[in-house]
Amino acid sequence: MLRKDLPKDANTILSIWSFKRKTLPDGQILKYKARLCAHGGMQEWGVDYWETYAPVVNWVSIRSKDFFMLAFPQADLDVPVYMEVPVGMNFDGCGRREMVLKLKKSLYGLCQSSSNWFKMLSKGLDDRGFVPSQVDQCVFFRQDAVILTYVDDCFIIVKKQSVIDELFESLDKGPEKFNLTNEGKMEQYLGIDIKRNTDGTFELRQPYLIQRILDLCKVDDAFKSRSTPASTPLLSKDPDGAPRKYDWNYHSAVGMLGHLQGSTRPAISMTVHQCAQFNNDPKMSHEHAIMHICRYLKDTSDRGVIYCPDKSKGLECYVGADFTAGWNLADADSAEHVLSPTGFVIMYAGCPVLWVSKLQTEIALSTTEAEYIVLSQAMREVLPFMNLLKELAVIFDIYLPQPKVHCNVYEDNNGCIAVAHSPKFTPRTKHIAIKHHHFRSFATGPQKCFDILPIDTREPTANDFTKPLSPSLSVYLRGKLKQMVRISRYSRKGVS
């Protein structure tokens, strides 16, 4: 349309050409892409956009793939948006500056594009009999299929190939005219290789990301390997420590290690979280900690988490805390160093589905309180996951202890177990309010759906997320997590 015909006070935004080489995780170029985008930063809320939120599927829900080509431009716009004519587009009889474009569909870059696309996709799936999960709104159920959506990626899980073929044809030829391509079996996802083994197991790994980290930190074969990801003692601010020796980007290394630990290498979670605390002013001690992780990863870059489901096992959760472990005399006045490191891991059928390592956000006054806080945090993840399993059990044959989904939670502090089961407040625990007592109705009484069981202090899998461990104990707990090695290859004997 002509610029002079623009509505009064209409806002125009710039157009942007985006050129990208889409690569595989190993760096191989898959294809070249040119995409016309809109400058969403020039939009005004309440004028040319309203809603922007669009959910993405949780990692817990993921652990067959379709890809929607140019997903956002398939969704209609809900408000008028005007954009400048992009470079390279010409019109007969008038110059490019005299014209503007009125967008009819969402473009990449618009603030509301992802929200509009998710609404369109949700409606399309609803028309085909799918119902969104009550736990994760990016998971859709039907009697014969489960669909997980992640922006323009769609993961389809079925028992029969014919269901995928029918659904694919329905989406492709339906009234919405979804433009999509079938990329076959899921072998890669967000840079993660999914290796299927002949024995029925599969492994999630990120060898190319690890190699990028090693290249960034300049760790090569000249460096000696390490048997554990963490050295002792725990890191501190080290205000009087020596400055860094190398000039590689500390923030980038922490960012890449953060993605690695959250996806395929749980054994480095605690150490990476430690290093991330000192992004603002890293010292040589923090640099050495990063390089220690790299030297640990160097000889196992092609390995990851091995998933070998054990059908006899149900849902399990291991929790642990290390009370005020970060406190030290060199920095005794820092309140953050009396926060307790905590960790937990949720496992189903003997396979890890979620692991967390972090500092507590409040100061615990005892070991019991520190353990109880992490138990409460873990249950915020366990209870929704139990409901997700109930939804999946309608479609797939999932092992669920009868009569309902049940979970065993393992805790090595007897005081914490007593607080969880007792309906009474004691003088030393009365300050622990509803924030942490939310799960107790599910531990006792008619709503009971999990047991909290004692476990040996040296045994909890969660110890790997709270403190540095000896090489033998680290190897043993990595085996329990199916991390790089099988537990059967190692003996419990000799663990200190």
Long-range contacts (C-beta under 8 A, 24 or more apart in sequence): 1-99, 1-100, 1-101, 1-102, 2-94, 2-98, 2-99, 2-100, 3-97, 3-98, 3-99, 3-100, 6-82, 6-100, 7-80, 10-80, 10-82, 11-42, 11-43, 11-44, 11-47, 11-48, 11-82, 12-82, 12-83, 12-84, 12-100, 13-38, 13-39, 13-40, 13-42, 13-43, 13-48, 13-81, 13-82, 13-83, 13-84, 14-38, 14-39, 14-42, 14-83, 14-84, 15-39, 15-83, 15-84, 15-85, 15-86, 15-87, 15-101, 16-86, 16-109, 17-86, 17-87, 17-88, 18-108, 24-188, 25-188, 25-191, 25-192, 25-193, 25-206, 25-207, 25-208, 25-209, 26-207, 26-208, 27-208, 35-70, 35-108, 36-86, 36-107, 37-107, 37-108, 37-109, 38-81, 38-83, 38-103, 38-107, 38-108, 38-109, 38-110, 39-109, 40-109, 40-110, 40-111, 40-113, 43-81, 43-110, 43-111, 45-111, 47-79, 48-79, 48-80, 48-81, 48-82, 49-79, 49-81, 49-110, 49-111, 49-112, 50-78, 50-79, 50-112, 51-112, 51-115, 52-111, 52-112, 52-114, 52-115, 53-115, 54-114, 54-115, 54-117, 54-118, 54-151, 55-118, 55-137, 55-138, 56-138, 56-149, 56-150, 56-151, 57-136, 57-138, 57-139, 57-148, 57-149, 57-150, 57-155, 58-136, 58-138, 59-262, 59-263, 59-354, 60-136, 60-346, 60-353, 60-354, 60-381, 60-385, 60-388, 61-133, 61-135, 61-136, 61-138, 61-139, 61-148, 61-388, 62-148, 62-150, 62-155, 62-189, 63-307, 63-351, 63-353, 63-354, 64-155, 64-156, 64-157, 64-158, 64-164, 64-184, 64-185, 64-186, 65-153, 65-154, 65-155, 65-156, 65-183, 65-184, 65-185, 65-186, 65-189, 66-153, 66-154, 66-155, 66-156, 66-168, 66-180, 66-181, 66-182, 66-183, 67-152, 67-153, 67-154, 67-180, 67-181, 67-183, 68-121, 68-152, 68-153, 68-154, 68-178, 68-179, 68-180, 69-179, 69-180, 69-181, 70-179, 71-117, 71-121, 71-151, 71-152, 72-105, 72-106, 72-107, 72-108, 72-110, 72-113, 72-114, 72-116, 72-117, 72-152, 73-105, 73-106, 73-107, 73-108, 74-105, 74-106, 74-117, 74-120, 74-176, 74-177, 74-178, 74-179, 75-105, 75-106, 75-113, 75-116, 75-117, 75-119, 75-120, 76-104, 76-105, 76-106, 76-116, 76-120, 77-103, 77-104, 77-105, 77-106, 77-110, 77-112, 77-116, 78-112, 78-116, 79-112, 81-110, 83-107, 114-151, 117-151, 117-152, 118-149, 120-176, 121-149, 121-154, 124-171, 124-174, 124-176, 124-178, 127-174, 128-167, 128-170, 128-171, 128-174, 133-388, 133-391, 134-387, 134-391, 135-384, 135-385, 135-387, 135-388, 135-391, 136-388, 139-388, 139-391, 141-391, 141-392, 141-394, 141-395, 142-395, 143-394, 143-395, 144-395, 145-395, 146-392, 146-395, 146-396, 153-189, 154-180, 155-186, 159-396, 190-263, 191-259, 192-263, 192-264, 193-304, 200-308, 201-306, 201-307, 201-308, 202-306, 202-307, 203-303, 203-304, 203-305, 203-306, 203-307, 204-263, 204-264, 204-304, 204-305, 204-307, 205-264, 205-302, 205-303, 205-304, 205-305, 206-260, 206-263, 206-264, 206-265, 206-304, 207-301, 207-302, 209-256, 209-259, 209-260, 210-260, 210-297, 210-301, 211-301, 212-256, 213-253, 213-256, 213-257, 213-260, 213-294, 213-297, 214-294, 214-297, 214-298, 214-301, 216-248, 216-249, 216-252, 216-253, 216-256, 217-246, 217-248, 217-253, 217-290, 217-291, 217-294, 218-246, 218-248, 219-291, 219-294, 219-295, 219-298, 221-298, 223-291, 223-294, 223-295, 223-298, 224-295, 225-295, 225-296, 225-298, 225-299, 226-292, 226-295, 226-296, 227-296, 227-471, 227-474, 227-475, 228-296, 228-468, 228-469, 228-470, 228-471, 228-474, 229-267, 229-268, 229-270, 229-271, 229-292, 229-293, 229-296, 229-297, 229-474, 230-270, 230-271, 230-274, 230-289, 230-292, 230-293, 230-468, 230-469, 231-288, 231-289, 231-292, 231-468, 232-468, 233-328, 233-468, 234-274, 234-325, 234-326, 234-328, 234-341, 234-467, 234-468, 235-274, 235-275, 235-277, 235-278, 235-285, 235-286, 235-289, 236-326, 236-328, 236-330, 236-331, 236-337, 237-278, 237-281, 237-331, 237-334, 238-278, 238-283, 238-285, 238-286, 238-330, 239-331, 240-330, 241-283, 241-284, 241-285, 242-283, 242-284, 242-285, 243-283, 243-284, 244-282, 244-283, 244-284, 244-286, 244-287, 245-284, 245-287, 246-287, 250-279, 250-282, 250-286, 250-287, 250-290, 251-279, 253-290, 254-279, 254-290, 257-290, 257-293, 264-304, 264-305, 265-297, 265-304, 265-305, 265-483, 266-305, 266-345, 266-352, 266-355, 266-464, 266-465, 266-481, 266-483, 267-464, 267-474, 267-478, 267-481, 267-483, 267-484, 268-293, 268-296, 268-297, 269-343, 269-355, 269-356, 269-357, 269-464, 269-465, 270-341, 270-343, 270-357, 270-464, 270-465, 270-466, 270-467, 270-468, 271-468, 273-357, 273-358, 273-359, 277-359, 300-484, 303-484, 304-483, 304-484, 305-352, 305-481, 305-482, 305-483, 305-484, 306-482, 306-483, 306-484, 306-486, 307-351, 307-482, 308-350, 308-351, 308-482, 308-486, 309-349, 309-350, 309-351, 310-349, 310-350, 310-351, 311-349, 311-399, 312-399, 313-347, 313-348, 313-349, 313-350, 313-399, 314-348, 314-349, 314-399, 314-400, 314-401, 314-405, 314-406, 314-407, 314-408, 315-346, 315-347, 315-348, 315-382, 315-385, 315-386, 315-389, 315-405, 315-406, 315-407, 315-408, 316-346, 316-347, 316-348, 316-407, 316-408, 316-409, 316-410, 317-344, 317-345, 317-346, 317-347, 317-378, 317-379, 317-382, 317-407, 317-408, 317-409, 317-410, 317-450, 318-344, 318-345, 318-347, 318-409, 318-410, 318-455, 318-460, 318-461, 318-462, 319-343, 319-344, 319-371, 319-374, 319-375, 319-378, 319-409, 319-410, 319-411, 319-460, 319-462, 320-344, 320-371, 320-374, 320-412, 320-460, 320-462, 320-463, 320-465, 320-466, 321-360, 321-364, 321-367, 321-370, 321-371, 321-373, 321-374, 321-466, 322-370, 322-466, 322-467, 323-364, 323-366, 323-367, 323-370, 323-371, 324-364, 324-370, 325-466, 325-467, 326-359, 335-363, 338-363, 339-363, 340-364, 340-370, 340-373, 341-465, 341-466, 341-467, 342-370, 342-373, 342-374, 342-377, 342-465, 342-466, 343-374, 343-462, 343-463, 343-464, 343-465, 343-466, 344-374, 344-377, 344-378, 344-381, 344-462, 344-465, 345-461, 345-462, 345-465, 345-481, 346-378, 346-381, 346-382, 346-385, 347-461, 348-385, 348-389, 349-399, 350-482, 351-482, 352-481, 352-482, 353-385, 354-381, 354-385, 355-465, 355-481, 356-381, 356-465, 357-465, 357-466, 365-428, 366-415, 366-428, 367-413, 367-415, 368-413, 368-415, 368-416, 368-419, 368-428, 368-429, 369-429, 369-432, 371-411, 371-412, 371-413, 371-415, 371-416, 372-416, 372-419, 372-420, 372-429, 372-432, 372-436, 373-436, 375-409, 375-411, 375-416, 375-420, 375-439, 375-452, 376-435, 376-436, 376-437, 376-438, 376-439, 378-409, 379-409, 379-438, 379-439, 379-442, 379-450, 380-438, 380-439, 382-407, 382-409, 382-450, 383-439, 383-442, 383-449, 386-449, 386-450, 404-449, 405-449, 406-449, 406-450, 406-451, 407-449, 407-450, 407-451, 408-450, 408-451, 408-453, 409-450, 409-451, 409-452, 409-453, 410-452, 410-453, 410-454, 410-455, 410-460, 411-452, 411-453, 411-454, 411-455, 411-460, 412-454, 412-455, 412-456, 412-457, 412-459, 412-460, 414-454, 417-452, 417-454, 420-452, 421-452, 458-495, 470-495, 470-496, 472-496
